Amino acid sequence: MAQPETVTNIDDDIPLIYSPLNGTVSRNGRSVEVEIYRAENEEWILEVVDEHGNSTVWEGLFSTDQAALDEALRTIDEQGIDAVIGPPPGHDKRNAILLGLSDTELYELGDFLADPSIESTSMDLAMLDGYFAAIAIGPELVPVSEWLPWVWDHVDGVAEPVFDELSDANHVLSLLMRHYNAVVEAFNTDPAGFEPLFMRGAEYGAAEWSDGFLCGFRFDERAWSLLAVGQPTWFAPFMRLGTEDGIAITHKQGDAAQWVDAIMPSLLEIAAYWKSRLFMPGDMRTPTPPIVRATPKVGRNDPCPCGSGRKMKKCCGGTPMAPLTLH
């Protein structure tokens, strides 16, 4: 076996020992350089450098250079080589894990969600994206263990996927978590810059997206219901596009485009509302306060602002849960 090469780091005169296992790793036409090194009497550092000069350094150290190489290959094989490739110079330098999935990875995740083992119960990509948006902006933090079962079975939360290998399961879960993290990151840093999947291509439906958004209410239906009663106009786009009754009304009135255009403004209003109720410091949310209307109160005999054509008292103003079941 070749011996490690000792090279002096010119910047600080600390001799670094480079592993003979260093080299190029290629997958799907893209390549990165795996660099494993250590100072004398120290454990090994793992660094991956991409074609743009971006560097990914593992936080943990490795007792052997082989263990470091194995970890690099495992990450690349399970998460895809794009997980360790950053943007070109001049582009966003944030962690690629938070920047979301590439189109290729989205199609890959979509193909799995359409797998015969779960296709009759699982969410599709558009529905998943709306579901994650509701969880990201909602009134409480939802653990992964609670929201994940509903991805596979959005009706009962009991169906489970079948994986051929453990590595397949890890890869799919990695794609899911990266997409979830990207949605959360968008609302944490630039809510107005969030781009729902239905805005990225015709293959992603706004109706499915809205259905998924409504599915995200299940983790605190009372809080969502109270907000919907207080701000029915915010919820009208999702009810008109994401429920059977709402779709029927929309089809009859021919105003689908209006409601698709209203999704983002409503989403930003809801996100700002829940964010304003965060405890500081920390990540826990306050109990749901009384709803303060941002618009003049709608009389019970006035037309419902959701656009159904029915009176407020016969529609969203009927019961606290009416906005979640619609007309």
Backbone as numpy.savetxt, mean C-alpha at the origin, in Angstrom:
# Nx Ny Nz CAx CAy CAz Cx Cy Cz
40.47 -22.20 -1.84 39.62 -20.99 -1.84 40.50 -19.75 -1.84
40.14 -18.75 -2.60 40.92 -17.52 -2.67 40.90 -16.80 -1.33
41.98 -16.13 -1.02 42.08 -15.40 0.23 41.49 -14.00 0.09
40.90 -13.48 1.19 40.38 -12.11 1.13 41.49 -11.12 0.81
41.11 -10.08 0.10 42.06 -9.06 -0.31 41.95 -7.88 0.64
43.09 -7.40 1.14 43.11 -6.26 2.04 43.41 -5.00 1.25
42.54 -4.02 1.37 42.70 -2.76 0.66 42.59 -1.61 1.65
43.42 -0.61 1.52 43.36 0.54 2.42 42.33 1.55 1.92
41.44 1.92 2.82 40.47 2.96 2.50 41.17 4.31 2.59
41.31 5.00 1.46 42.08 6.24 1.41 41.47 7.32 2.28
40.14 7.31 2.45 39.48 8.37 3.19 39.87 8.40 4.66
39.97 7.23 5.28 40.23 7.22 6.72 41.38 6.30 7.12
42.11 5.76 6.14 43.28 4.94 6.41 42.98 3.69 7.22
41.72 3.24 7.19 41.36 1.99 7.86 41.44 0.87 6.86
42.27 -0.15 7.09 42.36 -1.26 6.13 41.04 -2.04 6.10
40.51 -2.23 4.92 39.30 -3.02 4.74 39.66 -4.32 4.05
39.05 -5.40 4.51 39.28 -6.72 3.93 38.09 -7.05 3.04
38.32 -7.21 1.74 37.25 -7.48 0.79 37.16 -8.98 0.52
35.95 -9.49 0.49 35.73 -10.93 0.27 35.99 -11.31 -1.18
36.55 -12.50 -1.40 36.69 -12.99 -2.77 35.36 -13.39 -3.40
34.28 -13.36 -2.58 32.96 -13.71 -3.10 32.29 -12.52 -3.78
32.90 -11.36 -3.69 32.33 -10.17 -4.34 32.19 -10.39 -5.84
31.15 -9.80 -6.41 30.98 -9.94 -7.85 29.64 -9.42 -8.31
29.36 -9.67 -9.58 28.13 -9.18 -10.21 27.03 -10.23 -10.13
25.83 -9.78 -9.79 24.65 -10.65 -9.78 23.66 -10.08 -10.78
23.17 -10.92 -11.67 22.25 -10.48 -12.72 20.94 -11.26 -12.66
19.85 -10.55 -12.85 18.53 -11.16 -12.92 17.68 -10.35 -13.89
16.99 -11.02 -14.78 16.03 -10.35 -15.67 16.65 -9.18 -16.43
17.91 -9.35 -16.85 18.55 -8.34 -17.66 19.12 -7.16 -16.89
19.05 -7.20 -15.57 19.59 -6.11 -14.76 20.67 -6.68 -13.84
21.63 -5.85 -13.48 22.77 -6.32 -12.69 23.07 -5.38 -11.54
23.61 -5.96 -10.47 24.11 -5.19 -9.33 25.44 -5.78 -8.90
26.22 -5.00 -8.19 27.49 -5.45 -7.65 27.33 -5.75 -6.17
27.66 -6.98 -5.77 27.62 -7.36 -4.37 29.00 -7.14 -3.78
29.07 -6.31 -2.75 30.34 -6.01 -2.11 30.27 -6.40 -0.63
31.18 -7.28 -0.22 31.22 -7.78 1.15 32.61 -7.46 1.70
32.67 -6.80 2.83 33.96 -6.36 3.36 33.87 -6.18 4.87
35.02 -6.06 5.48 35.07 -5.86 6.94 36.39 -5.21 7.32
36.39 -4.59 8.49 37.64 -4.16 9.08 38.26 -5.35 9.82
39.52 -5.26 10.11 40.21 -6.36 10.78 39.56 -6.66 12.12
39.32 -7.94 12.38 38.71 -8.42 13.62 37.26 -7.99 13.79
36.62 -7.60 12.70 35.20 -7.23 12.73 34.41 -8.20 11.86
33.06 -8.15 12.00 32.21 -9.00 11.17 32.00 -8.35 9.81
31.40 -9.11 8.90 31.29 -8.70 7.50 30.12 -7.74 7.28
30.36 -6.76 6.44 29.33 -5.80 6.00 28.88 -6.19 4.60
27.57 -6.12 4.36 27.01 -6.43 3.05 26.49 -5.16 2.40
26.96 -4.88 1.20 26.53 -3.71 0.43 26.24 -4.14 -1.00
25.15 -3.62 -1.57 24.82 -3.86 -2.97 24.76 -2.51 -3.67
25.49 -2.39 -4.77 25.55 -1.14 -5.53 24.92 -1.38 -6.90
23.98 -0.52 -7.28 23.28 -0.72 -8.54 23.95 0.05 -9.68
23.34 -0.02 -10.86 23.91 0.59 -12.06 23.95 2.10 -12.02
23.15 2.70 -11.08 23.11 4.16 -10.97 24.03 4.67 -9.86
24.72 3.74 -9.19 25.58 4.15 -8.08 24.87 4.20 -6.75
23.56 3.83 -6.72 22.85 3.77 -5.45 23.37 2.60 -4.63
23.44 2.79 -3.32 23.99 1.77 -2.44 22.97 1.32 -1.42
22.83 0.01 -1.25 21.99 -0.57 -0.22 22.89 -1.32 0.75
22.92 -0.88 2.00 23.78 -1.50 3.01 22.89 -2.14 4.07
23.11 -3.41 4.35 22.34 -4.11 5.37 22.70 -3.58 6.76
21.71 -3.44 7.63 21.98 -2.94 8.97 22.76 -3.96 9.80
22.41 -5.24 9.67 23.07 -6.27 10.45 24.41 -6.68 9.85
25.29 -7.20 10.69 26.58 -7.72 10.25 26.50 -9.24 10.13
27.47 -9.83 9.45 27.47 -11.26 9.17 28.77 -11.90 9.67
28.62 -13.08 10.27 29.79 -13.75 10.84 30.73 -14.27 9.76
30.17 -14.59 8.59 31.00 -15.06 7.47 30.60 -14.34 6.20
31.55 -14.27 5.26 31.23 -13.63 3.99 30.24 -14.47 3.19
30.26 -15.79 3.39 29.29 -16.64 2.69 27.88 -16.35 3.18
27.73 -16.12 4.48 26.40 -15.79 5.02 25.90 -14.47 4.44
26.80 -13.52 4.26 26.41 -12.24 3.66 25.97 -12.42 2.21
26.73 -13.21 1.46 26.36 -13.47 0.07 25.02 -14.19 -0.02
24.81 -15.17 0.85 23.55 -15.91 0.85 22.37 -14.97 1.10
22.56 -14.00 2.00 21.50 -13.04 2.30 21.21 -12.15 1.10
22.25 -11.71 0.41 22.06 -10.88 -0.78 21.29 -11.64 -1.85
21.67 -12.89 -2.09 21.00 -13.68 -3.12 19.56 -14.00 -2.72
19.35 -14.27 -1.42 17.99 -14.56 -0.96 17.08 -13.35 -1.19
17.57 -12.17 -0.84 16.78 -10.95 -1.03 16.45 -10.73 -2.50
17.44 -10.88 -3.35 17.25 -10.65 -4.78 16.29 -11.68 -5.38
16.40 -12.94 -4.96 15.55 -13.99 -5.52 14.11 -13.90 -5.00
13.94 -13.49 -3.75 12.60 -13.47 -3.16 11.88 -12.16 -3.42
12.59 -11.04 -3.42 11.95 -9.74 -3.59 12.12 -9.18 -4.99
12.98 -9.81 -5.79 13.25 -9.29 -7.12 14.43 -8.34 -7.09
15.18 -8.31 -8.17 16.37 -7.46 -8.20 16.04 -5.98 -8.11
14.80 -5.60 -8.51 14.41 -4.19 -8.42 14.38 -3.69 -6.98
14.28 -4.61 -6.01 14.24 -4.22 -4.60 15.56 -3.58 -4.16
16.65 -3.87 -4.88 17.95 -3.30 -4.51 18.48 -2.37 -5.60
17.59 -1.91 -6.47 17.97 -0.95 -7.51 17.19 0.34 -7.28
17.90 1.43 -7.14 17.27 2.72 -6.89 17.05 3.49 -8.17
16.59 4.74 -8.05 16.30 5.57 -9.22 17.58 6.14 -9.83
17.52 6.55 -11.09 18.67 7.22 -11.72 18.97 8.54 -11.04
20.14 9.11 -11.28 20.48 10.42 -10.68 19.42 11.47 -11.02
19.06 12.27 -10.03 18.08 13.32 -10.24 16.66 12.89 -9.93
16.43 11.59 -9.72 15.10 11.11 -9.38 14.99 10.95 -7.87
13.80 10.55 -7.43 13.52 10.38 -6.01 14.48 9.39 -5.39
15.15 9.78 -4.30 16.14 8.94 -3.65 15.59 8.19 -2.45
14.30 8.22 -2.23 13.75 7.50 -1.08 13.92 6.00 -1.23
13.79 5.33 -0.13 13.92 3.87 -0.11 13.00 3.25 -1.15
13.55 2.39 -2.00 12.76 1.77 -3.07 11.60 0.96 -2.51
11.75 0.46 -1.27 10.68 -0.32 -0.65 9.44 0.55 -0.47
9.62 1.87 -0.30 8.49 2.77 -0.07 7.97 3.39 -1.36
8.65 3.15 -2.47 8.24 3.77 -3.72 7.22 2.93 -4.49
6.88 1.77 -3.97 5.85 0.97 -4.61 6.39 0.00 -5.64
5.48 -0.74 -6.23 5.83 -1.79 -7.16 5.95 -1.26 -8.58
6.83 -1.87 -9.34 6.91 -1.57 -10.76 5.70 -2.16 -11.46
5.47 -1.77 -12.71 4.35 -2.34 -13.45 4.47 -3.86 -13.55
5.69 -4.33 -13.76 5.91 -5.77 -13.85 5.54 -6.46 -12.55
5.92 -5.86 -11.43 5.60 -6.46 -10.13 4.10 -6.38 -9.84
3.45 -5.31 -10.26 2.00 -5.22 -10.09 1.30 -6.33 -10.86
1.73 -6.57 -12.09 1.12 -7.64 -12.88 1.38 -9.00 -12.21
2.55 -9.15 -11.65 2.89 -10.40 -10.98 1.98 -10.62 -9.76
1.78 -9.58 -8.98 0.89 -9.68 -7.83 -0.54 -9.92 -8.28
-0.95 -9.22 -9.33 -2.30 -9.42 -9.86 -2.53 -10.84 -10.34
-1.51 -11.42 -10.97 -1.63 -12.81 -11.43 -1.81 -13.75 -10.26
-1.10 -13.49 -9.16 -1.26 -14.37 -8.01 -2.65 -14.23 -7.40
-3.16 -13.00 -7.31 -4.50 -12.80 -6.74 -5.58 -13.46 -7.60
-5.25 -13.73 -8.86 -6.18 -14.43 -9.75 -5.90 -15.93 -9.79
-5.04 -16.41 -8.90 -4.73 -17.84 -8.86 -6.00 -18.64 -8.55
-6.15 -19.82 -9.17 -7.37 -20.62 -8.96 -7.66 -20.93 -7.49
-6.64 -20.97 -6.65 -6.86 -21.31 -5.24 -7.64 -20.23 -4.50
-7.65 -18.99 -5.00 -8.32 -17.89 -4.29 -9.08 -16.95 -5.20
-9.08 -17.17 -6.52 -9.63 -16.17 -7.44 -11.11 -15.88 -7.19
-11.84 -16.83 -6.63 -13.27 -16.60 -6.40 -13.53 -15.73 -5.18
-12.53 -15.52 -4.34 -12.73 -14.76 -3.10 -11.78 -13.59 -2.95
-10.64 -13.59 -3.64 -9.61 -12.59 -3.38 -9.94 -11.24 -4.00
-9.30 -10.21 -3.48 -9.38 -8.89 -4.08 -8.56 -8.87 -5.37
-8.95 -8.01 -6.32 -8.06 -7.76 -7.44 -7.19 -6.56 -7.08
-6.30 -6.16 -7.97 -5.35 -5.10 -7.64 -6.03 -3.77 -7.33
-7.03 -3.41 -8.12 -7.71 -2.14 -7.88 -8.40 -2.14 -6.52
-9.06 -3.22 -6.21 -9.74 -3.34 -4.91 -8.72 -3.31 -3.77
-7.61 -3.99 -3.95 -6.55 -4.01 -2.94 -6.03 -2.60 -2.69
-5.84 -1.83 -3.75 -5.31 -0.47 -3.63 -6.27 0.41 -2.84
-7.57 0.32 -3.12 -8.55 1.08 -2.36 -8.62 0.65 -0.91
-8.52 -0.65 -0.69 -8.52 -1.23 0.66 -7.35 -0.67 1.47
-6.17 -0.66 0.88 -4.99 -0.14 1.57 -5.14 1.36 1.85
-5.77 2.09 0.94 -5.96 3.52 1.15 -6.83 3.78 2.38
-7.91 3.03 2.53 -8.79 3.20 3.69 -8.06 2.87 4.98
-7.26 1.79 4.95 -6.51 1.40 6.14 -5.46 2.45 6.48
-4.82 3.00 5.44 -3.76 3.97 5.66 -4.26 5.26 6.28
-5.46 5.70 5.93 -5.96 6.99 6.41 -6.97 6.85 7.52
-7.37 5.64 7.88 -8.50 5.41 8.76 -8.31 5.83 10.21
-9.33 5.60 11.04 -9.35 6.10 12.41 -8.48 5.33 13.39
-7.96 4.18 13.00 -7.11 3.41 13.91 -6.05 2.66 13.12
-4.99 2.29 13.80 -3.94 1.50 13.18 -4.40 0.05 13.12
-4.28 -0.56 11.97 -4.74 -1.94 11.77 -3.53 -2.84 11.57
-3.31 -3.82 12.46 -2.17 -4.74 12.29 -2.30 -5.55 11.00
-1.16 -5.93 10.46 -1.15 -6.74 9.25 -1.94 -8.03 9.45
-1.82 -8.62 10.63 -2.51 -9.89 10.90 -4.02 -9.76 10.80
-4.54 -8.52 10.97 -5.98 -8.31 10.88 -6.43 -8.04 9.44
-5.65 -7.26 8.69 -6.11 -6.92 7.34 -5.75 -7.96 6.30
-4.72 -8.76 6.54 -4.26 -9.70 5.51 -5.30 -10.76 5.12
-6.01 -11.40 6.07 -6.97 -12.44 5.66 -8.02 -11.95 4.67
-8.38 -10.67 4.75 -9.42 -10.14 3.87 -8.91 -9.89 2.46
-7.60 -9.85 2.28 -7.04 -9.76 0.93 -7.36 -11.04 0.16
-7.20 -12.18 0.84 -7.46 -13.48 0.20 -8.95 -13.75 0.09
-9.73 -13.20 1.02 -11.18 -13.48 1.06 -11.88 -12.23 1.55
-12.32 -11.36 0.62 -12.87 -10.07 1.02 -14.30 -10.16 1.53
-14.90 -11.36 1.48 -16.26 -11.53 1.98 -16.27 -12.05 3.41
-15.54 -13.15 3.64 -15.58 -13.80 4.95 -14.25 -13.76 5.69
-13.16 -13.51 4.98 -11.85 -13.48 5.63 -11.36 -14.83 6.08
-11.78 -15.91 5.41 -11.38 -17.25 5.86 -10.59 -18.03 4.81
-10.81 -17.76 3.54 -10.08 -18.50 2.49 -8.60 -18.16 2.56
-7.76 -19.12 2.22 -6.32 -18.91 2.26 -5.69 -19.37 0.95
-4.62 -18.69 0.53 -3.95 -19.10 -0.71 -3.12 -20.36 -0.51
-2.79 -21.00 -1.61 -1.93 -22.18 -1.59 -0.62 -21.83 -2.27
0.48 -22.02 -1.57 1.79 -21.74 -2.12 2.55 -23.05 -2.35
3.23 -23.14 -3.47 4.00 -24.34 -3.76 5.25 -24.42 -2.90
5.87 -23.29 -2.66 7.11 -23.25 -1.89 7.06 -22.10 -0.89
7.85 -22.22 0.18 7.93 -21.14 1.16 8.45 -19.87 0.50
9.37 -20.01 -0.44 9.91 -18.83 -1.11 8.83 -18.10 -1.91
7.87 -18.85 -2.46 6.76 -18.23 -3.19 5.92 -17.39 -2.23
5.64 -17.94 -1.06 4.85 -17.21 -0.06 5.57 -15.93 0.36
6.87 -16.05 0.62 7.64 -14.88 1.03 7.65 -13.81 -0.05
7.74 -14.24 -1.29 7.79 -13.27 -2.39 6.46 -12.53 -2.53
5.36 -13.25 -2.49 4.04 -12.62 -2.62 3.78 -11.68 -1.45
4.11 -12.13 -0.25 3.92 -11.28 0.93 4.80 -10.04 0.85
5.99 -10.19 0.28 6.87 -9.04 0.10 6.24 -8.02 -0.85
5.66 -8.50 -1.94 4.99 -7.60 -2.89 3.82 -6.88 -2.22
3.04 -7.63 -1.46 1.90 -7.03 -0.76 2.36 -5.94 0.20
3.38 -6.26 1.00 3.84 -5.30 2.00 4.47 -4.07 1.36
5.17 -4.26 0.27 5.77 -3.11 -0.41 4.68 -2.19 -0.96
3.62 -2.78 -1.51 2.53 -1.93 -2.03 1.82 -1.23 -0.87
1.56 -1.95 0.20 0.93 -1.36 1.38 1.79 -0.21 1.92
3.10 -0.45 2.07 4.00 0.57 2.59 4.03 1.81 1.69
3.96 1.59 0.38 3.97 2.72 -0.54 2.73 3.58 -0.38
1.57 2.95 -0.18 0.33 3.70 0.04 0.41 4.49 1.34
0.87 3.84 2.40 1.01 4.51 3.70 2.00 5.67 3.60
3.12 5.44 2.94 4.13 6.48 2.79 3.58 7.67 2.02
2.78 7.42 0.99 2.20 8.51 0.21 1.33 9.41 1.08
0.50 8.81 1.91 -0.39 9.62 2.75 0.36 10.27 3.91
1.47 9.69 4.32 2.27 10.30 5.38 3.07 11.49 4.88
3.47 11.47 3.63 4.39 12.50 3.13 3.75 13.47 2.14
2.88 12.99 1.28 2.31 13.85 0.23 0.95 13.30 -0.21
-0.08 13.48 0.63 -1.39 12.91 0.28 -1.89 13.35 -1.09
-1.67 14.59 -1.44 -2.17 15.09 -2.73 -1.46 14.42 -3.89
-0.28 13.85 -3.64 0.47 13.18 -4.70 0.11 11.71 -4.85
-0.76 11.21 -3.99 -1.16 9.81 -4.09 -1.90 9.57 -5.40
-1.54 8.50 -6.08 -2.16 8.17 -7.37 -2.86 6.81 -7.28
-4.18 6.79 -7.14 -4.88 5.51 -7.12 -4.61 4.73 -8.40
-4.65 3.41 -8.30 -4.34 2.59 -9.47 -5.26 2.87 -10.65
-6.53 3.24 -10.38 -7.44 3.45 -11.51 -7.04 4.67 -12.34
-6.13 5.50 -11.79 -5.62 6.64 -12.56 -4.40 6.25 -13.40
-3.89 5.04 -13.18 -2.69 4.59 -13.89 -3.00 3.81 -15.15
-4.20 3.27 -15.26 -4.52 2.51 -16.45 -5.96 2.03 -16.43
-6.51 1.81 -17.62 -7.91 1.40 -17.74 -8.16 0.01 -17.19
-7.08 -0.79 -17.02 -7.27 -2.14 -16.50 -7.63 -2.15 -15.01
-7.48 -1.00 -14.35 -7.82 -0.90 -12.94 -9.11 -0.08 -12.81
-10.17 -0.68 -12.28 -11.46 -0.03 -12.25 -11.68 0.84 -11.03
-12.28 2.01 -11.23 -12.63 2.88 -10.12 -13.71 2.26 -9.25
-14.60 1.46 -9.86 -15.64 0.79 -9.08 -15.02 -0.23 -8.13
-14.09 -1.03 -8.64 -13.41 -2.00 -7.78 -12.60 -1.30 -6.70
-11.96 -0.19 -7.07 -11.18 0.57 -6.11 -12.08 1.06 -4.97
-13.25 1.60 -5.33 -14.18 2.12 -4.32 -14.71 0.99 -3.44
-14.96 -0.17 -4.05 -15.40 -1.33 -3.28 -14.35 -1.69 -2.24
-13.08 -1.70 -2.65 -12.01 -1.99 -1.72 -11.91 -0.96 -0.62
-12.09 0.31 -0.98 -12.05 1.37 0.03 -13.11 1.15 1.09
-14.30 0.79 0.67 -15.38 0.52 1.62 -15.08 -0.70 2.48
-14.38 -1.68 1.92 -14.00 -2.87 2.70 -13.07 -2.50 3.85
-12.31 -1.43 3.68 -11.39 -1.01 4.73 -12.08 -0.42 5.94
-13.41 -0.21 5.87 -14.15 0.34 7.00 -14.40 -0.70 8.09
-14.25 -1.97 7.77 -14.69 -3.04 8.66 -13.96 -3.04 10.00
-12.81 -2.39 10.08 -12.02 -2.45 11.30 -12.47 -1.43 12.35
-13.29 -0.49 11.96 -13.91 0.43 12.92 -15.15 1.01 12.26
-16.17 0.18 12.09 -17.37 0.60 11.37 -18.09 1.75 12.05
-18.05 1.78 13.37 -18.75 2.84 14.09 -18.14 4.20 13.76
-16.81 4.30 13.82 -16.16 5.58 13.55 -16.39 6.03 12.11
-16.27 5.10 11.17 -16.51 5.44 9.76 -17.97 5.85 9.55
-18.89 5.16 10.20 -20.31 5.46 10.03 -20.65 6.85 10.55
-20.10 7.20 11.73 -20.36 8.52 12.28 -19.83 9.62 11.37
-18.65 9.39 10.81 -18.09 10.38 9.90 -18.93 10.49 8.63
-19.42 9.35 8.14 -20.24 9.36 6.93 -21.55 10.10 7.15
-22.12 9.99 8.34 -23.35 10.74 8.65 -23.06 12.23 8.70
-21.92 12.60 9.29 -21.58 14.01 9.41 -21.12 14.64 8.12
-20.48 13.84 7.25 -19.94 14.37 6.00 -20.35 13.47 4.82
-21.62 13.39 4.52 -22.07 12.46 3.47 -21.50 12.76 2.10
-21.19 14.04 1.82 -20.65 14.36 0.49 -19.27 13.75 0.29
-18.51 13.57 1.38 -17.19 12.95 1.26 -17.30 11.49 0.82
-18.36 10.85 1.23 -18.49 9.41 1.00 -19.31 9.08 -0.24
-19.97 10.08 -0.80 -20.83 9.83 -1.95 -20.11 9.17 -3.12
-18.89 9.58 -3.49 -18.24 8.92 -4.64 -18.04 7.42 -4.45
-17.67 7.02 -3.24 -17.40 5.60 -2.98 -18.70 4.79 -2.95
-19.76 5.41 -2.41 -21.04 4.73 -2.36 -21.66 4.61 -3.76
-21.47 5.63 -4.59 -22.05 5.61 -5.93 -21.29 4.69 -6.88
-20.01 4.42 -6.60 -19.21 3.59 -7.48 -18.89 2.21 -6.91
-19.00 2.06 -5.59 -18.53 0.83 -4.97 -19.58 -0.07 -4.37
-20.88 0.26 -4.57 -21.94 -0.59 -4.07 -22.91 -0.92 -5.21
-23.60 -2.03 -5.10 -24.53 -2.43 -6.16 -25.62 -1.40 -6.37
-26.22 -0.92 -5.27 -27.28 0.07 -5.39 -26.75 1.38 -5.98
-25.56 1.77 -5.50 -24.97 3.00 -6.00 -24.64 2.93 -7.48
-24.11 1.78 -7.92 -23.78 1.59 -9.33 -25.04 1.66 -10.19
-26.14 1.09 -9.68 -27.40 1.13 -10.42 -27.87 2.57 -10.61
-27.77 3.37 -9.54 -28.18 4.78 -9.63 -27.27 5.53 -10.60
-25.97 5.27 -10.48 -25.00 5.94 -11.35 -25.24 5.59 -12.80
-25.49 4.32 -13.06 -25.76 3.89 -14.43 -27.02 4.57 -14.97
-28.04 4.67 -14.14 -29.29 5.29 -14.56 -29.10 6.77 -14.86
-28.30 7.45 -14.04 -28.12 8.88 -14.21 -26.97 9.23 -15.15
-26.14 8.23 -15.49 -25.06 8.46 -16.44 -24.01 9.46 -15.97
-23.72 9.46 -14.68 -22.78 10.46 -14.15 -21.55 9.83 -13.52
-21.12 8.67 -14.03 -19.97 7.97 -13.45 -18.71 8.83 -13.46
-18.46 9.54 -14.55 -17.23 10.35 -14.65 -17.17 11.40 -13.54
-18.33 11.95 -13.21 -18.38 12.95 -12.14 -17.90 12.36 -10.82
-18.34 11.14 -10.55 -17.99 10.51 -9.27 -16.55 10.01 -9.26
-16.04 9.58 -10.39 -14.62 9.20 -10.46 -13.75 10.42 -10.17
-14.12 11.57 -10.75 -13.36 12.79 -10.52 -13.44 13.26 -9.07
-14.50 12.86 -8.37 -14.69 13.31 -6.99 -13.95 12.44 -5.98
-13.39 11.32 -6.41 -12.74 10.41 -5.46 -11.56 11.07 -4.76
-10.63 11.64 -5.49 -9.44 12.21 -4.87 -9.77 13.36 -3.92
-10.60 14.34 -4.30 -10.95 15.39 -3.34 -11.57 14.84 -2.06
-12.46 13.84 -2.20 -13.08 13.24 -1.02 -12.04 12.50 -0.18
-11.15 11.79 -0.85 -10.11 11.04 -0.16 -9.23 11.96 0.67
-8.87 13.10 0.11 -8.02 14.05 0.82 -8.75 14.67 2.01
-10.04 14.92 1.87 -10.82 15.45 2.99 -10.85 14.45 4.14
-11.10 13.19 3.81 -11.18 12.15 4.84 -9.82 11.95 5.50
-8.77 11.90 4.69 -7.43 11.71 5.23 -7.06 12.84 6.18
-7.38 14.08 5.81 -7.06 15.22 6.65 -7.86 15.17 7.95
-9.11 14.70 7.86 -9.93 14.61 9.06 -9.33 13.66 10.07
-9.01 12.42 9.62 -8.48 11.44 10.57 -7.09 11.85 11.06
-6.29 12.43 10.19 -4.94 12.82 10.60 -4.98 13.90 11.67
-5.97 14.78 11.61 -6.08 15.84 12.60 -6.42 15.31 13.98
-6.80 14.03 14.05 -7.18 13.44 15.33 -6.13 12.48 15.87
-4.92 12.59 15.37 -3.82 11.79 15.90 -3.32 12.37 17.21
-2.99 11.48 18.17 -2.26 11.92 19.36 -0.85 12.31 18.94
-0.27 13.29 19.59 1.13 13.65 19.37 1.81 13.72 20.74
2.96 13.03 20.98 3.62 12.15 20.02 2.96 10.79 20.01
3.46 9.90 19.19 2.95 8.55 19.13 2.10 8.33 17.91
1.60 7.12 17.80 0.87 6.75 16.60 -0.53 6.28 16.92
-1.00 6.55 18.15 -2.34 6.13 18.52 -3.32 7.25 18.18
-4.55 6.88 17.90 -5.56 7.87 17.53 -6.47 8.15 18.71
-7.03 9.36 18.73 -7.94 9.75 19.79 -9.27 9.07 19.60
-10.09 8.96 20.68 -11.45 8.48 20.48 -12.17 9.38 19.48
-13.11 8.81 18.77 -13.82 9.58 17.75 -14.62 10.70 18.39
-14.37 11.96 18.03 -15.09 13.08 18.62 -16.41 13.30 17.91
-17.26 14.16 18.46 -18.48 14.51 17.73 -18.12 15.09 16.36
-18.96 14.80 15.37 -18.69 15.27 14.03 -19.00 16.75 13.91
-18.08 17.52 13.38 -18.29 18.94 13.10 -18.44 19.08 11.60
-19.56 19.59 11.19 -19.82 19.68 9.76 -19.01 20.80 9.13
-18.43 20.51 7.98 -17.68 21.53 7.23 -18.59 22.26 6.26
-19.81 21.77 6.07 -20.77 22.38 5.16 -22.07 22.60 5.91
-22.94 23.49 5.42 -24.21 23.72 6.11 -24.99 22.42 6.29
-25.70 22.34 7.40 -26.48 21.14 7.70 -27.56 20.93 6.64
-27.73 19.67 6.24 -28.76 19.31 5.26 -30.03 18.95 6.01
-31.15 19.59 5.67 -32.40 19.28 6.32 -32.88 17.88 5.98
-33.67 17.27 6.88 -34.10 15.89 6.69 -35.02 15.75 5.50
-35.66 16.83 5.07 -36.54 16.77 3.91 -35.86 17.30 2.64
-34.58 17.68 2.77 -33.83 18.14 1.61 -33.30 16.95 0.81
-32.96 17.15 -0.48 -32.36 16.06 -1.26 -31.03 15.63 -0.65
-30.80 14.32 -0.58 -29.56 13.80 -0.01 -28.38 14.23 -0.88
-27.30 14.72 -0.26 -26.15 15.19 -1.05 -25.38 14.08 -1.75
-25.73 12.81 -1.50 -25.02 11.74 -2.19 -25.46 11.61 -3.64
-26.55 12.31 -4.00 -26.98 12.32 -5.40 -27.99 11.25 -5.76
-28.54 10.57 -4.76 -29.47 9.48 -5.06 -30.82 10.00 -5.55
-31.14 11.28 -5.23 -32.44 11.83 -5.59 -33.48 11.64 -4.49
-33.11 10.90 -3.44 -34.04 10.67 -2.34 -33.86 11.73 -1.26
-34.87 11.89 -0.38 -34.76 12.82 0.72 -33.72 12.33 1.72
-33.10 13.30 2.42 -32.06 12.98 3.38 -32.54 11.96 4.41
-33.78 12.12 4.91 -34.27 11.23 5.97 -34.53 9.82 5.45
-34.68 9.68 4.14 -34.92 8.36 3.54 -33.64 7.73 3.02
-32.54 8.46 3.16 -31.29 7.98 2.56 -30.19 7.97 3.61
-29.11 8.77 3.40 -27.95 8.72 4.29 -28.25 9.25 5.69
-29.34 9.99 5.85 -29.68 10.50 7.17 -30.62 9.61 7.94
-30.89 8.42 7.43 -31.86 7.54 8.07 -31.36 6.92 9.35
-30.22 6.21 9.29 -29.64 5.55 10.44 -28.13 5.71 10.37
-27.41 5.54 11.49 -25.96 5.67 11.46 -25.29 4.76 10.45
-25.87 3.59 10.17 -25.21 2.67 9.27 -25.67 2.82 7.82
-26.62 3.74 7.57 -27.14 3.87 6.22 -26.09 4.15 5.17
-25.10 5.03 5.46 -24.12 5.32 4.41 -23.28 4.11 4.04
-23.22 3.09 4.89 -22.40 1.94 4.58 -23.18 0.85 3.87
-24.49 1.01 3.82 -25.28 0.01 3.10 -26.00 0.64 1.91
-26.04 1.96 1.92 -26.63 2.77 0.88 -28.09 2.44 0.64
-28.59 3.01 -0.44 -30.02 3.12 -0.70 -30.57 1.82 -1.26
